[in-house]
């Protein structure tokens, strides 16, 4: 089964879907991938509605839960705009990876293309978006591709420094893996 068919099957099967996007900024001094610092938040079981734990505060790729009647690509674009203020292009052909993460939940990862700031301040105006549910993302950082490769290949818990206070926060493992694969593609093939 192709990766695209697997993703479509998960959506049709009623899985709770988190869409994530790798945004590789190539036209900067040090090409890198965008990560956002997420707040600690409760984890609720999709099947039972019960509290099952807490997602720790850390860095991850921009993303979030897919809305009802939304295509995964639409969710990826919406979430990136909400969390980073960047407008991107995402199509089915940009699908990078699918990870089943237990309890009827899956993460679908896309490659975001053509990233552009959406206004002078770099933030999207959501005043007319009735579905806007702001995620408490404190900041976004661009991690150089060489650093992503080194973090992943070290085999140790990856940590990234926050801009505001320079404290080190963990990087979510599945997000680091997908960012690593994308960084290697860029370094080895220029893609």
C-alpha positions as CSV (number, residue, x, y, z in Angstrom):
1,X,0.0,0.0,0.0
2,X,1.4,3.4,-0.9
3,X,2.1,6.0,1.7
4,X,-0.7,8.2,0.3
5,X,-3.2,5.3,0.4
6,X,-2.2,4.5,3.9
7,X,-2.8,8.1,5.0
8,X,-6.2,8.2,3.2
9,X,-7.2,4.9,4.9
10,X,-6.4,6.2,8.3
11,X,-8.5,9.3,7.8
12,X,-11.5,7.2,6.5
13,X,-11.1,4.8,9.4
14,X,-11.8,7.4,12.0
15,X,-8.3,7.7,13.4
16,X,-7.6,10.9,15.3
17,X,-5.0,12.6,13.0
18,X,-2.3,15.0,13.9
19,X,-0.8,16.8,10.8
20,X,2.8,18.0,11.0
21,X,4.9,19.9,8.5
22,X,8.6,20.1,7.8
23,X,9.4,23.6,6.7
24,X,12.9,23.7,5.3
25,X,14.1,27.3,4.9
26,X,16.8,27.1,2.2
27,X,17.4,30.8,1.3
28,X,18.8,31.9,4.6
29,X,22.4,32.1,5.8
30,X,22.3,28.6,7.4
31,X,19.5,26.5,5.8
32,X,17.3,25.0,8.6
33,X,14.0,23.5,9.7
34,X,11.4,25.3,11.7
35,X,10.6,23.9,15.2
36,X,8.0,25.4,17.6
37,X,8.2,25.3,21.4
38,X,4.9,23.8,22.7
39,X,3.5,24.1,26.2
40,X,2.9,21.1,28.4
41,X,-0.7,19.8,27.8
42,X,-2.9,16.9,28.9
43,X,-3.2,13.8,26.7
44,X,-6.8,12.6,26.3
45,X,-7.6,9.1,24.9
46,X,-9.4,9.5,21.6
47,X,-11.5,6.3,22.2
48,X,-12.4,6.8,25.9
49,X,-12.1,10.6,26.4
50,X,-10.1,9.8,29.6
51,X,-7.0,11.6,30.7
52,X,-4.0,9.3,30.0
53,X,-1.0,11.5,30.7
54,X,0.7,14.8,30.0
55,X,2.6,15.8,26.9
56,X,5.8,17.4,28.1
57,X,6.9,20.9,27.0
58,X,9.2,20.6,24.1
59,X,10.1,21.4,20.5
60,X,8.3,19.9,17.7
61,X,7.4,20.5,14.0
62,X,4.5,22.8,13.5
63,X,1.2,20.9,13.5
64,X,-1.9,19.9,15.3
65,X,-5.2,18.0,15.2
66,X,-7.0,17.8,11.9
67,X,-10.5,19.3,11.9
68,X,-13.6,17.4,10.9
69,X,-14.3,17.6,7.1
70,X,-10.8,18.9,6.5
71,X,-8.2,17.2,4.3
72,X,-4.9,16.5,5.9
73,X,-3.1,19.0,3.5
74,X,-5.6,21.7,4.5
75,X,-4.9,20.9,8.2
76,X,-1.2,21.2,7.6
77,X,-1.5,24.6,6.0
78,X,-3.8,25.9,8.7
79,X,-1.7,24.7,11.6
80,X,1.5,26.1,10.1
81,X,-0.2,29.5,9.7
82,X,-1.5,29.4,13.3
83,X,1.8,28.4,14.8
84,X,4.4,30.2,12.7
85,X,2.7,32.9,10.7
86,X,4.0,31.3,7.5
87,X,1.9,30.6,4.4
88,X,3.0,27.4,2.8
89,X,2.0,25.1,-0.1
90,X,1.2,21.5,0.7
91,X,-0.2,18.9,-1.7
92,X,-0.7,15.2,-1.5
93,X,2.6,14.6,-3.3
94,X,4.3,16.3,-0.3
95,X,3.5,13.5,2.0
96,X,6.7,12.4,3.8
97,X,5.8,10.0,6.5
98,X,3.0,8.4,8.5
99,X,3.4,7.2,12.1
100,X,0.8,5.3,14.1
101,X,1.1,6.5,17.6
102,X,-1.3,4.2,19.4
103,X,-4.8,4.5,20.8
104,X,-6.5,5.2,17.4
105,X,-4.1,8.1,16.7
106,X,-1.7,8.8,13.7
107,X,0.7,11.5,12.7
108,X,0.8,12.5,9.1
109,X,3.9,14.5,8.1
110,X,4.2,16.7,5.0
111,X,6.9,18.7,3.4
112,X,5.9,22.4,3.4
113,X,6.9,24.3,0.3
114,X,7.1,28.0,-0.7
115,X,7.1,29.4,2.9
116,X,6.4,33.1,3.1
117,X,5.6,35.4,5.9
118,X,1.9,36.4,5.6
119,X,2.1,40.1,6.8
120,X,4.6,42.6,8.0
121,X,4.7,41.3,11.5
122,X,5.1,37.7,10.3
123,X,1.8,36.6,11.8
124,X,-1.5,35.6,10.2
125,X,-4.6,37.7,11.0
126,X,-7.2,35.1,12.2
127,X,-9.8,37.6,13.3
128,X,-12.3,36.2,10.8
129,X,-11.4,32.5,11.2
130,X,-14.4,31.1,13.2
131,X,-12.5,27.8,13.8
132,X,-9.3,29.4,15.1
133,X,-8.2,27.8,18.3
134,X,-4.9,29.4,19.2
135,X,-2.3,27.0,20.4
136,X,0.0,28.3,23.1
137,X,3.2,28.2,21.1
138,X,5.7,30.5,22.7
139,X,8.2,30.7,19.9
140,X,9.6,29.2,16.7
141,X,13.2,28.6,16.0
142,X,15.1,27.6,12.8
143,X,17.5,24.7,13.5
144,X,20.3,24.4,11.0
145,X,20.1,21.1,9.0
146,X,23.6,20.1,10.1
147,X,22.6,20.5,13.7
148,X,19.5,18.3,13.1
149,X,21.6,15.6,11.7
150,X,24.1,15.8,14.6
151,X,21.3,15.7,17.2
152,X,19.6,12.7,15.7
153,X,22.9,10.7,15.0
154,X,24.2,11.4,18.6
155,X,21.6,8.9,19.9
156,X,21.1,11.1,23.0
157,X,18.0,13.0,24.0
158,X,17.9,15.9,21.6
159,X,17.5,19.4,23.1
160,X,17.2,22.8,21.6
161,X,17.7,26.2,23.2
162,X,14.7,28.5,23.4
163,X,15.2,32.1,22.0
164,X,13.9,34.0,25.0
165,X,15.6,32.4,27.9
166,X,18.2,30.1,26.3
167,X,16.9,27.1,28.4
168,X,17.2,23.8,26.7
169,X,14.0,21.9,25.9
170,X,13.6,18.3,24.5
171,X,12.7,17.7,20.9
172,X,9.8,15.2,20.3
173,X,11.5,12.0,18.9
174,X,9.2,11.3,16.0
175,X,9.4,14.9,14.8
176,X,13.2,14.8,15.1
177,X,13.3,11.6,13.0
178,X,11.2,13.1,10.2
179,X,13.2,16.4,10.3
180,X,16.4,14.3,10.1
181,X,15.2,12.4,7.0
182,X,14.4,15.7,5.4
183,X,17.7,17.3,6.4
184,X,19.6,14.4,4.9
185,X,17.7,14.7,1.6
186,X,18.7,18.3,1.5
187,X,22.4,17.8,2.3
188,X,22.8,14.8,0.1
189,X,20.6,15.7,-2.9
190,X,20.0,19.4,-2.6
191,X,16.2,18.7,-2.4
